[in-house]
Amino acid sequence: MRGRKERRPAEDDVGLPGEPIQDPLLRVLPAGPDREPAAYDLQKESVAPGDQAVTGGPPAGRMSLDEARRKGPVGWLQLLGPGLITGASDDDPSGIGTYSQVGSQFGYSLLWTALFTFPFMAAVQELCARIALHTGVGLATSLRRRFPTWVVGACVLALFVANTINVGADLGAVAAAGSLLTRGAVRQLWLVVPVALLLLGLQMFLTYATIFKIFKWLTVALFAYVVCGVIVHPDLRQVLLASVVPHIELSKEFIAAIVAIFGTTISPYLFFWQASSEVDEMRAAGKRTEEERRGVGTSELRAARADILIGMLFSNIVMYFIIVTTAAVLHAHGKTDVQTADQAAQALAPLAGEWSFALFAFGMIGTGLLAIPILTGSASYAIKDFLGLKGGLADKPAYRPTFYLIMALATVAGIAINLIGLNPIRALFLTAIINGVVAPPLLALIVLLGSSREVMGARTSGVVSKTLTWTTTAVMGAAAVALIATLLIR
């Protein structure tokens, strides 16, 4: 297998206690630990074998579907984990801005894309999760072992750049929403640094279990958009018709809107976060080495699929109601020039009332607080896996500083984007170009990986998975070509 390096199982995540520590940053720092700690000391909070996993599942992994059914609503809530969080993070402030722009400019015309993208999004995330669950390692590690290093490295570098720009835009959106709720009493720039430091501190010092619980609670904020979509009283006949009958316009603006929707709903950072989250869940359940994690049972795989399907469905429902809200209020009143999520929130106040404005802004803050650490985290996991380093959100920064340094660099760069006054629309447009160019080849590598009998064994992709994921790759490729075409036409 190209590029694969055999390592002792015990070295995978925790290192062998007493051996020289492998973290690059600790090698050059004059102070700090120089020996690998015991697994118990490495983690912010020890999870001994036999303890329950973070999601409330059994010691061997997440809760089974049968157990979730027996427990009722509580069981289903415990079952939900990486899939729900990944889906919710997809509706970040930049995504909300995209959907708001689409709704305000085209009304209900693009509601059908919420239903259309769901199976593609779910199939891709299921594949990423299945690869991680079966191999026991993050996505970048699996890709590096199978494909040329320079190809995977280019994708990871582009991911880091795109994520960093997105972090800057999302930080600005959260700060803008906070400023809007205070009616301008607190300026936007005053909130950027405190929000960024709060989230970075959360990642560095809170235990994995606590971080995970916070992420799950933050998904509740997205229900604000569902409520918002109901209280603006949309035209139900138009909504239902636009939901099931695709509307196509052969205009530059319409094609750009479709490209933006695909680029926002099927983003590369979601692929890496989904896989890394599955690995972290297994580590939290007591499977500390790659050898212990390798191979996934049918029950665990079914539970992961249920989590992903619910998470992606939730994501697309939120997308649907954002378009409904902005179409029913902004488009209906001729307000078609909305560019960002905070502009959409501000425009709602005089047209739809204070409740709609407050709910829209509150949802933006909640999803921003969820998405920003996932953007920086997915970049850090991807780079760490690609370079063959150790580290995760469960580990203490003192022993894995390089992993946390990557997150800190992305966060600081995001702060800088706001402080230097970089136009957020131009920044997000650059992100869309990067993601549009990177997503198709990256998806092709992931689909090939999932179809490899050598890598996946009995868990290779079936006909349905291959059909959906290759179709997604083709659609994303066509979207990238369309994006480049719209740039050349201008």
Buried (B, 14 or more C-beta within 10 A) or exposed (E): EEEEEEEEBBBBBBBEBEEEBBBEBBEEEEEBBEEBBEBEBBBBEEBEEEEBBBBBBBBBBBBBBEBBEEBEEEBBBBBBBBBBBBBBBBBBBBBBBBBBBBBBBBBBBBBBBBEBBBBBBBBBBBBBBBBBBBBBBBBBBBBBBBBEEEBBBBBBBBBBBBBBBBBBBBBBBBBBBBBBBEEEEBEBBEBBBEBBEEBBEBBBEBBBBBBBBBBBEBBEBBBBBBBBBEEBEBBEEBBEBBBEEEBEEEEEEBBBBBBBBBBBBBBBBBBBBBBBBBBBBBBBBBBBBBBBBBBBEEBBBEBBBBBBBBBBBBBBBBBBBBBBBBBBBBBBEEBBEBBBBBBBBBBBBEBBEEBBBBBBBBBBBBBBBBBBBBBBBBBBBBBBBBBEBBBBBBBBBBBBBBBBBBBBBBBBBBBEBBEEEBEBEEBBBBBBBBBBBBBBBBBBBBBBBBBBEEBBEEBBBEEEBBEBBBEBBEBBBBBBEBBBEBEEEE
